Amino acid sequence: MTNIALSMIETAADTLKAYTADLFEKKLIDVIDVQYMRDAASSKTNGNTLVYNTVLGILTYHLLIERKNGGSAIDIATDNINELFNQFTESKISFNSSEDFYNELSKYDAAQIVDLPSMKISYGFAAISSNDELITLLRKETKPLIYFKTGTGIDKLCFRADFFSEFNSLQSCMELKNNNNSLESFETASNEDIATFVKSSKGDKINDEQLAAIINGCKNHISIITGGPGTGKTTTITMLLRALLHFGDAEQIANEIVLAAPTGRAAQRISEAVRNEIGSEEFEHADLLRAIPSKTIHDLLRQSFSTELTFRHNATNILHYKTIIIDEASMIDNKLFESFLAAVDKNSRIVIVGDPQQLPSVNAGNMLQTLIREFDGTENITRLTKTYRASGGVGDIYDIAKTKQLLEKQRAAAPAEGKLNYVWDEKQKPYYFYDSASYTATDYVKAVRNWINKFINEIGFNSLLYEEDSKIKILKQLEQAQALSVLRSGPEGCNYINEKLFEALCRHEKQRFPSFYPIIITANNSALGLTNGQMGIILRGELNRYHAYFLDGEKVRSFPYENLPAFEKAYVITVHKSQGSQYKNVLLLLPSKGDSPLLTRSIVYTAVTRAKNTVTVLGGQAALDAYDKNAGTRITIWS
């Protein structure tokens, strides 16, 4: 192997073990990952196999790291190949090219890798989808890794399971796209018929982009609606539903429609948003529209209790729904999307809605981005670009994540003791940035406490407790303001801040629980009808007993504190948990330093676009510099 001595690789094997142990301690990999890595680094059947397996171990290490960051492959290119290995060796490894590396790699018989370049095969999805022989070959293989060269000439390594999750998903989408069977009730309804109905119902409230999305959704087995916050996605979805019912047997069609989302909160949010769009207005089939159910994708597929990735609805037990609209599609990972599409009737209608700039899934893959790329230039995708939500200066909020300079324009002097001069007046500037470079963990807690106190005073929380219908009024006010954190753990993370704030409030009020105690559910519970991400509040009632209260439309549901499923304190929640929600005012806590891999453009963009009126950002200059540089791009199999 070029410029690599066997002794160097033996040293690298020891370094790899140390790196692996460190990853395990940080809970970035699990015990199975550790065992696989150590096996790859330590196998000693002969000298050459040791060299190969250590190299394979190092590659697997980088692949695992990429997967933990949500990617599904690693690129092996001339400009990074040496980087991949040099952190494990004292002397520098030098390959002149990826081909140079591959030529050496291919000399060894790998028991753990499918070696496609040796078959002189290179491909992108378009090529592989029609290559039955290659797919048949790959499906027969049991080796866990696939090494290949894409049609654009990029060498990649991925896990076999990830390869097929993405391939199967894309293949299912292409089958839907190429399905020429007419959708029920739209064999005769023309584009002009749909446009006439939409315009007569919404007039000039529907723009040409939205109209195109509605027509595409009606006429195609699969369509994608993508756009940023406030671009009218909910209005488009609602009008699409109205059109579906108008041109067919409304009652039958309504019984075969479901709204879905990757998380409980997102599913609840799309249902609420559609109902709010309908409002109290009485028009054709309004009652049917209000009754359309919303589910998480896991609930839709009826997740098995035996294992996380097993569902009762699958290729042999398909879903009865004929129209499925999936919101917040950026959060769908490869494996979940594969399972969903396997359970879909290929004559059904799938509408995928999402913003590709928002946070992708926490697991491997970026299916929305992949589909947008594959469907680009076709009638199956519609981009919404006109913003409706924001008015006046607050419209600039949606550009904040695109460049740090927008934040810096409203830089405020670093406040003493975490006291922020919040700007909640819509007439003022919509965002402010406070430099927290010199803040301690205590200052972060104080800042959030001041935020909470501001909120409590703003809504008159203490007086609301004694008003008639106090519970519903309080719950509706919870969407006035929310503190968000990029981090979950550590002194600047939401867990630490929540605990310290909770303790301080309890001491101040000399009570078991403070009077203001917001919570967020962290696990779906179908028996209680509570979903992951659903927010509520714990209040003391009669006989000093505590109950949790949640808003369900215009009704309040209550549960004894002791009966609650898993939940967390929600003075601060992670940006990930906020996706799919909206608040009037947002406090965003960035890390004071810029060394967190979570600090990306997508997470800042997602956070600031949760706000309708104002955003206050607390973070150091290093954090601004980091997020501005870190696009958070995942490496995927086909890109």
C-alpha positions as CSV (number, residue, x, y, z in Angstrom):
1,M,0.0,0.0,0.0
2,T,1.4,3.4,-1.0
3,N,3.7,4.8,1.6
4,I,2.1,2.6,4.3
5,A,4.2,0.3,6.4
6,L,2.6,-2.7,8.3
7,S,3.9,-1.3,11.6
8,M,2.2,2.0,10.9
9,I,-1.1,0.2,10.5
10,E,-0.6,-1.8,13.7
11,T,-0.2,1.5,15.5
12,A,-3.3,2.8,13.7
13,A,-5.2,-0.2,15.0
14,D,-4.4,0.8,18.6
15,T,-5.3,4.4,17.9
16,L,-8.6,3.3,16.4
17,K,-9.4,1.3,19.5
18,A,-8.8,4.4,21.6
19,Y,-11.0,6.6,19.4
20,T,-13.7,3.9,19.5
21,A,-13.6,3.8,23.3
22,D,-13.8,7.6,23.5
23,L,-16.9,7.6,21.2
24,F,-18.5,5.0,23.4
25,E,-17.9,7.0,26.5
26,K,-19.6,10.0,24.8
27,K,-22.5,7.7,23.9
28,L,-22.0,8.4,20.2
29,I,-21.9,4.7,19.4
30,D,-23.3,1.6,21.1
31,V,-21.7,-1.6,22.2
32,I,-22.4,-3.4,18.9
33,D,-20.6,-0.6,17.0
34,V,-17.7,-1.0,19.4
35,Q,-17.4,-4.7,18.8
36,Y,-17.6,-4.3,15.0
37,M,-14.9,-1.7,15.0
38,R,-12.6,-3.7,17.2
39,D,-13.1,-6.8,15.1
40,A,-12.2,-4.8,12.0
41,A,-9.1,-3.2,13.6
42,S,-7.7,-6.3,15.3
43,S,-8.2,-9.3,12.9
44,K,-4.9,-11.1,12.4
45,T,-5.3,-14.0,10.0
46,N,-2.2,-12.9,8.1
47,G,-0.2,-9.7,7.6
48,N,-2.1,-8.5,4.6
49,T,-5.5,-9.1,6.2
50,L,-4.4,-7.1,9.2
51,V,-3.5,-4.2,6.9
52,Y,-6.8,-4.4,5.1
53,N,-9.0,-4.9,8.1
54,T,-7.5,-2.0,9.9
55,V,-8.0,0.3,6.9
56,L,-11.6,-1.1,6.8
57,G,-11.9,-0.4,10.5
58,I,-10.8,3.2,10.0
59,L,-13.3,3.7,7.1
60,T,-16.0,2.1,9.2
61,Y,-15.2,4.5,12.0
62,H,-15.7,7.5,9.7
63,L,-18.9,5.9,8.4
64,L,-20.3,5.5,11.9
65,I,-19.5,9.1,12.7
66,E,-21.3,10.3,9.5
67,R,-24.3,8.1,10.4
68,K,-24.4,9.6,13.9
69,N,-24.5,13.0,12.2
70,G,-27.4,11.8,10.0
71,G,-25.5,10.9,6.8
72,S,-25.7,7.5,5.1
73,A,-22.3,7.3,3.3
74,I,-18.8,8.6,3.3
75,D,-17.0,10.1,0.2
76,I,-13.6,8.7,-0.6
77,A,-12.1,11.4,-2.8
78,T,-8.6,12.6,-3.5
79,D,-9.0,15.7,-1.3
80,N,-10.0,13.8,1.8
81,I,-8.7,10.2,1.5
82,N,-5.5,11.0,3.4
83,E,-7.4,13.0,6.0
84,L,-9.4,9.9,6.8
85,F,-6.4,8.0,7.9
86,N,-3.8,10.4,9.2
87,Q,-5.5,11.0,12.5
88,F,-4.7,7.4,13.4
89,T,-1.0,7.4,12.4
90,E,2.1,9.2,13.6
91,S,3.6,9.3,10.1
92,K,1.6,10.8,7.3
93,I,-0.2,8.5,4.8
94,S,-0.2,9.7,1.3
95,F,-2.3,8.5,-1.6
96,N,-2.0,10.4,-4.9
97,S,-5.7,9.7,-5.8
98,S,-8.7,7.8,-4.7
99,E,-7.9,5.4,-7.6
100,D,-4.5,4.8,-6.1
101,F,-6.2,4.0,-2.8
102,Y,-8.7,1.7,-4.4
103,N,-6.1,-0.2,-6.4
104,E,-4.4,-1.1,-3.2
105,L,-7.7,-1.8,-1.4
106,S,-8.8,-4.2,-4.1
107,K,-5.8,-6.5,-3.6
108,Y,-7.3,-7.9,-0.4
109,D,-10.1,-10.4,-0.1
110,A,-12.6,-8.6,2.1
111,A,-15.1,-10.7,3.9
112,Q,-17.1,-7.7,5.0
113,I,-17.4,-5.6,1.9
114,V,-19.2,-5.7,-1.5
115,D,-16.6,-4.5,-4.0
116,L,-18.5,-3.0,-7.0
117,P,-15.5,-1.2,-8.7
118,S,-13.9,-4.6,-9.2
119,M,-17.0,-5.4,-11.3
120,K,-16.3,-2.3,-13.4
121,I,-19.7,-1.0,-12.2
122,S,-20.5,2.7,-11.5
123,Y,-23.9,4.2,-11.2
124,G,-26.4,6.8,-10.0
125,F,-29.9,6.0,-9.2
126,A,-31.2,6.4,-12.7
127,A,-28.9,3.7,-13.9
128,I,-29.2,1.3,-11.1
129,S,-33.0,1.4,-11.1
130,S,-33.1,-0.5,-14.3
131,N,-30.2,-2.8,-13.6
132,D,-31.9,-5.9,-12.4
133,E,-28.8,-8.0,-12.5
134,L,-26.9,-5.7,-10.2
135,I,-29.8,-5.4,-7.7
136,T,-30.2,-9.2,-7.7
137,L,-26.5,-9.6,-7.0
138,L,-26.6,-7.0,-4.2
139,R,-29.7,-8.5,-2.5
140,K,-28.0,-11.9,-2.4
141,E,-24.9,-10.5,-0.7
142,T,-24.7,-10.6,3.1
143,K,-21.6,-8.5,3.5
144,P,-22.5,-5.4,5.6
145,L,-20.6,-2.8,3.6
146,I,-20.8,-1.7,-0.1
147,Y,-17.9,0.2,-1.8
148,F,-18.8,1.7,-5.1
149,K,-18.3,4.5,-7.6
150,T,-21.2,6.8,-8.5
151,G,-22.1,7.7,-12.0
152,T,-20.5,11.1,-11.4
153,G,-17.2,9.4,-10.5
154,I,-17.3,9.7,-6.6
155,D,-16.0,6.7,-4.6
156,K,-18.4,6.0,-1.7
157,L,-18.7,3.6,1.2
158,C,-22.0,2.8,2.9
159,F,-23.7,0.2,5.0
160,R,-25.7,-2.3,2.9
161,A,-28.8,-1.6,5.0
162,D,-28.6,2.1,4.2
163,F,-28.0,1.4,0.6
164,F,-31.2,-0.5,0.3
165,S,-33.3,1.7,2.5
166,E,-32.6,4.6,0.1
167,F,-32.7,2.5,-3.0
168,N,-36.1,0.9,-2.1
169,S,-37.6,4.3,-1.2
170,L,-36.5,5.9,-4.5
171,Q,-37.7,2.9,-6.5
172,S,-41.1,3.1,-4.7
173,C,-41.4,6.8,-5.5
174,M,-40.5,6.3,-9.1
175,E,-43.2,3.6,-9.4
176,L,-45.7,6.1,-8.0
177,K,-44.4,8.8,-10.4
178,N,-44.6,6.5,-13.4
179,N,-48.0,5.1,-12.5
180,N,-50.3,6.0,-15.4
181,N,-53.5,4.8,-13.8
182,S,-55.9,7.7,-13.4
183,L,-56.7,8.7,-9.8
184,E,-60.3,8.3,-8.8
185,S,-62.5,11.3,-9.8
186,F,-59.8,12.9,-11.8
187,E,-60.1,10.9,-15.0
188,T,-62.3,13.7,-16.4
189,A,-61.6,16.7,-14.2
190,S,-59.2,18.9,-16.2
191,N,-56.5,21.3,-14.8
192,E,-58.9,24.1,-15.9
193,D,-61.7,22.5,-13.9
194,I,-59.5,22.4,-10.8
195,A,-58.3,25.9,-11.3
196,T,-61.9,27.2,-11.7
197,F,-63.0,25.6,-8.5
198,V,-60.0,26.9,-6.5
199,K,-60.3,30.4,-7.8
200,S,-64.1,30.4,-7.1
201,S,-63.4,29.3,-3.5
202,K,-60.3,31.3,-2.6
203,G,-60.1,34.0,-5.3
204,D,-56.9,36.0,-5.2
205,K,-55.8,34.3,-1.9
206,I,-54.2,31.5,-3.9
207,N,-51.2,32.4,-6.1
208,D,-50.0,30.6,-9.2
209,E,-47.5,28.5,-7.3
210,Q,-50.1,27.2,-4.9
211,L,-52.5,26.5,-7.7
212,A,-49.9,24.4,-9.4
213,A,-49.3,22.5,-6.2
214,I,-53.0,21.8,-5.8
215,I,-53.4,20.6,-9.4
216,N,-50.2,18.4,-9.2
217,G,-51.5,17.0,-5.9
218,C,-54.9,16.1,-7.4
219,K,-53.6,14.6,-10.6
220,N,-50.4,12.7,-9.6
221,H,-49.8,9.6,-7.5
222,I,-46.8,11.4,-5.8
223,S,-46.2,15.1,-5.5
224,I,-43.9,17.3,-3.4
225,I,-44.8,20.8,-2.0
226,T,-41.7,22.6,-0.7
227,G,-41.3,26.1,0.7
228,G,-40.1,28.1,3.6
229,P,-42.2,29.2,6.6
230,G,-45.2,31.4,5.8
231,T,-45.3,30.5,2.1
232,G,-48.9,29.2,2.3
233,K,-48.2,25.4,2.6
234,T,-51.2,24.9,5.0
235,T,-53.5,27.0,2.8
236,T,-52.4,24.9,-0.1
237,I,-53.0,21.6,1.7
238,T,-56.4,22.7,2.9
239,M,-57.5,23.8,-0.6
240,L,-56.1,20.5,-2.1
241,L,-58.3,18.6,0.4
242,R,-61.3,20.7,-0.6
243,A,-60.7,19.9,-4.3
244,L,-60.4,16.2,-3.6
245,L,-63.8,16.2,-1.9
246,H,-65.4,18.4,-4.5
247,F,-64.7,16.3,-7.5
248,G,-65.7,12.9,-6.1
249,D,-67.8,11.0,-3.5
250,A,-66.9,13.3,-0.6
251,E,-67.8,11.0,2.2
252,Q,-65.9,8.0,0.8
253,I,-62.9,10.1,-0.1
254,A,-62.8,11.8,3.3
255,N,-62.7,8.3,5.0
256,E,-59.7,7.5,2.9
257,I,-57.6,10.6,3.7
258,V,-55.1,10.9,6.5
259,L,-52.6,13.6,7.5
260,A,-49.3,12.3,8.8
261,A,-46.0,13.6,10.2
262,P,-42.8,12.1,11.6
263,T,-43.5,13.3,15.2
264,G,-46.5,13.6,17.5
265,R,-46.2,17.3,17.8
266,A,-45.9,17.8,14.0
267,A,-48.9,15.6,13.4
268,Q,-50.9,17.6,15.9
269,R,-49.7,20.8,14.5
270,I,-50.8,20.0,10.9
271,S,-54.2,19.0,12.1
272,E,-54.6,22.2,14.1
273,A,-53.3,24.3,11.2
274,V,-55.8,22.8,8.8
275,R,-58.7,23.3,11.2
276,N,-57.6,26.8,11.9
277,E,-57.5,27.5,8.1
278,I,-61.1,26.2,7.8
279,G,-62.1,28.1,10.9
280,S,-65.8,28.4,11.6
281,E,-66.6,29.0,8.0
282,E,-69.4,26.9,6.6
283,F,-68.7,25.8,3.0
284,E,-69.0,22.6,1.0
285,H,-67.9,19.5,3.1
286,A,-66.4,21.7,5.9
287,D,-67.4,19.2,8.5
288,L,-65.8,16.3,6.7
289,L,-62.6,18.3,6.4
290,R,-62.5,19.0,10.1
291,A,-62.9,15.3,10.8
292,I,-59.9,14.2,8.8
293,P,-57.5,12.4,11.2
294,S,-53.8,13.1,11.8
295,K,-51.3,10.5,12.9
296,T,-47.6,10.0,13.3
297,I,-46.1,7.8,10.6
298,H,-45.3,5.2,13.3
299,D,-48.9,5.2,14.5
300,L,-50.1,5.1,10.9
301,L,-48.1,2.0,10.2
302,R,-49.0,0.6,13.7
303,Q,-45.5,0.1,15.2
304,S,-45.0,-3.3,16.7
305,F,-44.2,-3.5,20.4
306,S,-41.6,-6.2,19.7
307,T,-39.1,-4.0,17.9
308,E,-38.7,-0.4,16.9
309,L,-38.5,-1.0,13.2
310,T,-41.3,-3.5,12.8
311,F,-44.7,-2.4,11.7
312,R,-48.0,-4.2,11.3
313,H,-48.7,-2.4,8.0
314,N,-46.2,-3.5,5.4
315,A,-45.9,-4.9,1.9
316,T,-48.3,-7.8,2.8
317,N,-50.7,-5.7,4.8
318,I,-51.0,-2.3,3.0
319,L,-52.7,0.8,4.3
320,H,-56.4,1.4,3.3
321,Y,-55.8,5.2,2.9
322,K,-55.9,6.4,-0.7
323,T,-54.6,9.9,0.0
324,I,-51.8,10.5,2.5
325,I,-50.4,13.9,3.1
326,I,-47.1,14.0,5.0
327,D,-46.0,17.2,6.6
328,E,-42.5,18.1,8.0
329,A,-41.0,15.6,5.6
330,S,-37.5,16.9,6.2
331,M,-37.5,14.9,9.5
332,I,-38.1,11.5,7.8
333,D,-35.1,9.2,7.8
334,N,-34.4,6.6,5.2
335,K,-35.5,3.5,7.1
336,L,-38.9,5.0,8.2
337,F,-39.6,6.3,4.7
338,E,-38.8,2.8,3.3
339,S,-41.2,1.2,5.7
340,F,-43.9,3.7,4.9
341,L,-43.7,3.3,1.1
342,A,-43.7,-0.5,1.4
343,A,-47.1,-0.2,3.1
344,V,-48.6,2.2,0.5
345,D,-51.0,1.1,-2.2
346,K,-49.2,2.0,-5.4
347,N,-52.5,3.4,-6.8
348,S,-52.8,5.8,-3.9
349,R,-52.0,9.5,-3.8
350,I,-49.0,10.7,-1.7
351,V,-48.3,14.4,-1.1
352,I,-45.0,15.2,0.6
353,V,-44.7,18.6,2.3
354,G,-41.6,20.1,3.8
355,D,-38.9,22.8,3.9
356,P,-35.5,21.3,2.9
357,Q,-33.7,24.1,4.9
358,Q,-35.1,22.9,8.2
359,L,-33.6,20.2,10.3
360,P,-33.3,16.8,8.7
361,S,-34.0,13.6,10.6
362,V,-32.0,12.6,13.6
363,N,-31.3,9.2,11.9
364,A,-29.5,8.4,8.7
365,G,-30.6,9.9,5.4
366,N,-32.1,13.0,4.0
367,M,-35.0,11.8,2.0
368,L,-36.7,15.1,1.3
369,Q,-33.5,16.5,-0.2
370,T,-33.0,13.3,-2.2
371,L,-36.5,13.4,-3.6
372,I,-36.2,17.1,-4.5
373,R,-33.0,16.4,-6.4
374,E,-34.5,13.3,-8.2
375,F,-37.8,15.1,-9.1
376,D,-36.3,18.4,-10.1
377,G,-37.7,19.8,-13.3
378,T,-40.8,17.5,-13.2
379,E,-44.5,18.4,-12.6
380,N,-44.3,16.3,-9.4
381,I,-42.6,19.0,-7.4
382,T,-43.8,22.6,-6.7
383,R,-41.8,25.2,-4.9
384,L,-43.6,27.9,-2.9
385,T,-41.6,31.1,-2.7
386,K,-44.0,33.9,-1.8
387,T,-44.1,34.6,2.0
388,Y,-47.4,35.5,3.7
389,R,-46.9,35.0,7.4
390,A,-44.6,37.8,8.2
391,S,-45.5,41.4,7.9
392,G,-43.4,44.6,8.1
393,G,-39.9,44.3,9.6
394,V,-40.5,40.8,11.1
395,G,-40.3,39.4,7.6
396,D,-36.5,39.7,7.9
397,I,-36.6,37.0,10.6
398,Y,-36.8,34.4,7.9
399,D,-33.5,35.5,6.4
400,I,-31.5,35.4,9.7
401,A,-30.1,31.9,9.2
402,K,-28.8,32.7,5.7
403,T,-26.1,35.0,6.9
404,K,-24.8,36.0,10.3
405,Q,-24.6,39.6,9.3
406,L,-28.3,40.0,9.7
407,L,-28.0,39.1,13.3
408,E,-25.0,41.3,13.9
409,K,-26.9,44.3,12.6
410,Q,-29.0,44.2,15.8
411,R,-26.2,43.3,18.2
412,A,-26.9,44.5,21.7
413,A,-24.4,45.2,24.5
414,A,-23.7,42.1,26.6
415,P,-26.1,42.4,29.5
416,A,-25.0,42.1,33.1
417,E,-26.1,39.1,35.1
418,G,-28.0,37.6,32.2
419,K,-30.6,40.4,32.2
420,L,-31.8,40.9,28.7
421,N,-33.7,43.9,27.4
422,Y,-36.3,41.9,25.5
423,V,-38.0,43.5,22.5
424,W,-41.4,42.0,22.3
425,D,-43.1,45.0,20.7
426,E,-43.8,44.2,17.1
427,K,-43.2,47.9,16.2
428,Q,-39.6,47.4,17.3
429,K,-36.8,45.5,15.6
430,P,-37.8,41.8,15.2
431,Y,-34.5,40.4,16.4
432,Y,-31.6,41.0,18.7
433,F,-28.3,39.3,19.3
434,Y,-26.6,39.3,22.7
435,D,-22.9,38.2,22.9
436,S,-22.6,35.6,25.6
437,A,-18.9,34.9,25.2
438,S,-18.2,35.9,28.8
439,Y,-21.3,34.2,30.2
440,T,-21.2,31.4,32.8
441,A,-23.6,28.6,33.0
442,T,-25.3,30.5,35.8
443,D,-25.8,33.5,33.5
444,Y,-27.6,31.3,31.0
445,V,-30.0,30.1,33.7
446,K,-30.6,33.7,34.8
447,A,-31.3,34.8,31.3
448,V,-33.9,32.1,30.9
449,R,-35.4,33.0,34.3
450,N,-35.7,36.6,33.2
451,W,-37.3,35.4,30.0
452,I,-39.8,33.3,32.0
453,N,-40.6,36.2,34.4
454,K,-41.1,38.5,31.4
455,F,-43.5,36.0,29.9
456,I,-45.4,35.4,33.1
457,N,-45.9,39.1,33.7
458,E,-46.7,39.7,30.0
459,I,-49.6,37.3,30.1
460,G,-50.7,38.0,33.6
461,F,-50.2,34.4,34.6
462,N,-50.9,34.8,38.3
463,S,-54.3,36.4,37.7
464,L,-55.2,33.9,34.9
465,L,-55.0,31.1,37.6
466,Y,-58.1,32.5,39.2
467,E,-60.2,33.3,36.1
468,E,-63.0,31.3,34.7
469,D,-61.7,28.9,32.0
470,S,-58.2,29.6,33.3
471,K,-56.8,26.4,32.0
472,I,-57.6,27.0,28.3
473,K,-56.5,30.6,28.6
474,I,-53.1,29.6,30.1
475,L,-52.5,26.8,27.5
476,K,-53.3,29.1,24.6
477,Q,-50.8,31.6,26.1
478,L,-48.0,29.0,26.1
479,E,-47.5,29.7,22.4
480,Q,-46.7,33.3,23.1
481,A,-43.1,32.6,23.9
482,Q,-40.6,29.7,24.0
483,A,-36.9,29.4,24.9
484,L,-35.0,27.1,22.5
485,S,-31.6,25.6,22.9
486,V,-29.3,24.1,20.3
487,L,-27.8,21.8,22.9
488,R,-29.6,19.2,25.1
489,S,-26.7,18.4,27.4
490,G,-24.0,20.4,29.2
491,P,-24.2,23.7,31.2
492,E,-25.7,25.5,28.2
493,G,-28.1,22.7,27.3
494,C,-31.8,22.6,28.1
495,N,-31.6,19.7,30.6
496,Y,-29.2,21.6,32.9
497,I,-31.0,24.9,32.5
498,N,-34.4,23.3,33.1
499,E,-33.3,21.6,36.3
500,K,-31.6,24.6,37.8
501,L,-34.5,26.9,37.0
502,F,-37.0,24.4,38.4
503,E,-35.0,24.1,41.6
504,A,-34.7,27.9,41.9
505,L,-38.5,28.4,41.4
506,C,-39.3,25.7,43.9
507,R,-37.1,27.3,46.5
508,H,-38.5,30.8,45.8
509,E,-42.1,29.6,46.1
510,K,-41.4,27.0,48.9
511,Q,-43.5,24.4,47.0
512,R,-43.0,20.9,45.7
513,F,-43.7,22.3,42.2
514,P,-43.6,25.9,41.0
515,S,-46.8,27.5,40.0
516,F,-45.5,27.9,36.4
517,Y,-44.4,24.4,35.3
518,P,-44.6,23.7,31.5
519,I,-43.8,20.2,30.3
520,I,-43.3,18.3,27.0
521,I,-44.2,14.7,26.4
522,T,-41.3,12.6,25.2
523,A,-43.0,9.4,24.2
524,N,-46.2,8.5,22.3
525,N,-48.9,7.0,24.5
526,S,-51.9,5.9,22.4
527,A,-53.9,4.8,25.4
528,L,-53.9,8.3,26.9
529,G,-53.9,10.0,23.5
530,L,-50.7,11.9,24.2
531,T,-48.0,12.3,21.6
532,N,-44.2,12.9,21.6
533,G,-43.6,16.7,21.5
534,Q,-47.0,17.6,22.9
535,M,-46.7,20.5,25.4
536,G,-48.8,21.2,28.5
537,I,-48.6,22.6,32.0
538,I,-48.8,21.1,35.5
539,L,-51.0,23.0,37.9
540,R,-52.1,22.4,41.5
541,G,-55.8,21.7,41.9
542,E,-58.2,20.6,44.6
543,L,-56.8,18.9,47.7
544,N,-53.3,20.1,46.7
545,R,-53.2,17.4,44.0
546,Y,-51.3,18.1,40.8
547,H,-52.7,17.6,37.3
548,A,-51.2,18.0,33.8
549,Y,-53.3,20.0,31.3
550,F,-53.1,19.8,27.5
551,L,-55.0,21.7,24.8
552,D,-57.0,19.6,22.3
553,G,-58.5,22.0,19.8
554,E,-60.8,24.1,21.9
555,K,-60.9,21.6,24.8
556,V,-58.7,20.9,27.7
557,R,-57.6,17.4,28.7
558,S,-56.3,16.7,32.2
559,F,-54.3,13.8,33.7
560,P,-53.2,13.2,37.3
561,Y,-49.5,13.9,37.6
562,E,-48.9,10.3,38.6
563,N,-50.5,8.9,35.4
564,L,-48.3,10.9,33.0
565,P,-46.1,9.0,30.4
566,A,-42.5,10.1,30.0
567,F,-42.1,13.9,30.0
568,E,-39.5,16.6,30.5
569,K,-39.5,20.2,31.9
570,A,-40.1,22.7,29.1
571,Y,-38.9,26.1,30.2
572,V,-36.3,25.4,27.5
573,I,-36.7,22.8,24.8
574,T,-34.4,21.7,22.0
575,V,-34.7,23.2,18.5
576,H,-35.4,19.6,17.3
577,K,-38.4,19.4,19.6
578,S,-39.8,22.7,18.4
579,Q,-39.9,21.7,14.7
580,G,-43.5,21.8,13.5
581,S,-44.5,24.5,16.2
582,Q,-44.9,28.2,16.1
583,Y,-44.5,30.8,18.8
584,K,-44.9,34.6,18.8
585,N,-41.6,35.2,20.5
586,V,-38.5,33.0,20.6
587,L,-35.3,33.1,22.8
588,L,-32.6,31.1,21.1
589,L,-29.7,29.8,23.2
590,L,-26.6,29.2,21.1
591,P,-23.5,27.6,22.5
592,S,-21.1,30.3,23.8
593,K,-18.3,28.5,21.8
594,G,-18.5,27.3,18.2
595,D,-17.2,23.8,18.7
596,S,-20.6,21.9,18.7
597,P,-21.3,19.8,15.6
598,L,-25.0,20.5,16.1
599,L,-24.5,24.2,15.4
600,T,-25.5,24.3,11.7
601,R,-27.4,26.7,9.4
602,S,-30.3,24.3,9.4
603,I,-30.7,24.3,13.2
604,V,-30.5,28.1,13.4
605,Y,-32.9,28.5,10.5
606,T,-35.4,26.1,12.1
607,A,-35.2,27.9,15.4
608,V,-35.7,31.5,14.2
609,T,-38.5,30.5,11.8
610,R,-40.5,29.2,14.8
611,A,-41.0,32.9,15.6
612,K,-43.9,35.0,14.3
613,N,-42.9,38.3,15.9
614,T,-39.5,38.5,17.6
615,V,-36.3,36.5,18.0
616,T,-33.7,37.1,20.7
617,V,-30.4,35.2,20.3
618,L,-28.0,34.6,23.1
619,G,-24.6,33.3,21.9
620,G,-21.0,34.1,21.4
621,Q,-19.3,35.4,18.3
622,A,-17.7,32.0,17.8
623,A,-21.1,30.5,17.6
624,L,-22.1,32.9,14.8
625,D,-18.9,32.2,12.9
626,A,-19.4,28.4,13.2
627,Y,-23.0,28.3,12.1
628,D,-22.3,30.6,9.2
629,K,-19.6,28.2,7.9
630,N,-21.3,25.0,8.8
631,A,-24.0,24.2,6.2
632,G,-24.7,20.9,8.0
633,T,-24.6,19.1,4.7
634,R,-25.1,15.3,5.0
635,I,-23.2,12.9,2.8
636,T,-25.8,10.6,1.2
637,I,-25.6,7.6,-1.0
638,W,-26.7,9.1,-4.3
639,S,-25.5,12.7,-4.1
